[in-house]
Amino acid sequence: MIVLAALVLGALAGFAHASRRKGNALDKLQYMAVYALLFALIGLFATIGLEKVL
């Protein structure tokens, strides 16, 4: 669940970042994809860490 939430949050953050930089539609898609992957990976590690602790 953390992974999916992080993926969506990452996509939104990527869109916001590309919009601030005045990127076109393809720039926004690329930033959304990269940020979504990075946030999902961080969420995956967070999930694994929480499972080990709890």
Residue pairs with C-beta under 8 A, 6 or more apart in sequence:
1 47
2 43
2 44
2 46
2 47
2 50
3 40
3 43
3 44
3 47
4 40
4 43
5 43
6 39
6 40
6 42
6 43
6 46
7 36
7 39
7 40
7 43
8 36
9 39
10 32
10 35
10 36
10 37
10 38
10 39
10 40
11 32
11 33
11 35
11 36
11 39
13 35
13 39
14 28
14 31
14 32
14 33
14 34
14 35
14 36
15 28
15 31
15 32
17 31
17 35
18 27
18 28
18 30
18 31
18 32
19 28
21 27
23 31
